[in-house]
Amino acid sequence: MTRRTGTALLALGVLVGLAPAARGQAEWLGLDGVKRWVYRDGEGVERSAAVVRNEPAAGDRPACIVVEEGGSGGTTELWYAGLPDGLALVRKTTRNAAGTLDWGIVAPCLLLKRPSDKGDRWTYGDRGKGGRERVYEVEHLGTETIEVPAGRHECIVLRMTWNAGDEPVPNVAPTQVVRTLWLARGTGLVRERVDSVGGPGGATQWSRELVRVER
C-alpha cells in the first residue's frame, strides 16, 4: 500500500519524471501544485478530486501521477502520464462495494496533444467492454474566459466526440457523446459538460463546475 505524503511534493516529483516537452501540459490539469479540487454538478452535488500518489515507470508503462475522484458509482483513479506526443490517460480503475473494476485502457488516451492550437484535431482509439473498437476525436476549440464558483479563469476548450455502446443495437441510432472540457493553466479542469445524443435514452446532459481548489 502506498503511503500518502504531501500532494504538492507528489505533483512536483511526477513533473520531474515526465518527458520534458509534456511538463508544461501537465499544468493544464493542475498537476503542478493543486492538492484538491471540489466540483459541483448540475444537481448541486459536490464531489472532490485529489492527487494521491505518483507511480514510477514499470515495464511499458511510463511514470504516472494518480488522481482520485469520488462519484456515485464509487472511487475512480485516473493515471496520467506525460508522453512525447502529449499528456495522456493510461489507466482508469473504479473501486466500490462490489470490488475494483479496471477499465482496460489498451492504448494511451491522448487528452492534450503537443503541440496543439485552435482548430487542431487528433484521434485515439480504445476498446469497449465488448471488445469493439472505439475511436475518440478531440478538437482544440481555442480559448475562452469563463466565470465559475471558484472565480474567473482563462481556459483552453477541448471537445471530445465518440459513439458510445459496445455493440450496435438494431433499429436504434448510435449514441453520440460529446464531452467539452474547460482547462485553466495551473488549476486544471474548471468546467465539464457531457452531451449524449441518440440511442434509446434520447438526449441527456451532465455538467460540473469548479467550486474551490486547495494548493
TAWO-V725471 format. One record per helix or strand. SS is the DSSP state (2 for helix, 1 for strand). FROM is the first residue (numbers start at 1). TO is the last residue. If there is no record, write none. Layout:
# TAWO-V725471
ss:SS from:FROM to:TO
ss:SS from:FROM to:TO
This chain:
# TAWO-V725471
ss:2 from:7 to:17
ss:2 from:20 to:29
ss:1 from:36 to:41
ss:1 from:46 to:55
ss:1 from:58 to:58
ss:1 from:61 to:61
ss:1 from:64 to:71
ss:1 from:74 to:83
ss:1 from:86 to:96
ss:1 from:99 to:102
ss:1 from:109 to:113
ss:1 from:121 to:127
ss:1 from:133 to:148
ss:1 from:151 to:164
ss:1 from:175 to:184
ss:1 from:188 to:197
ss:1 from:204 to:214
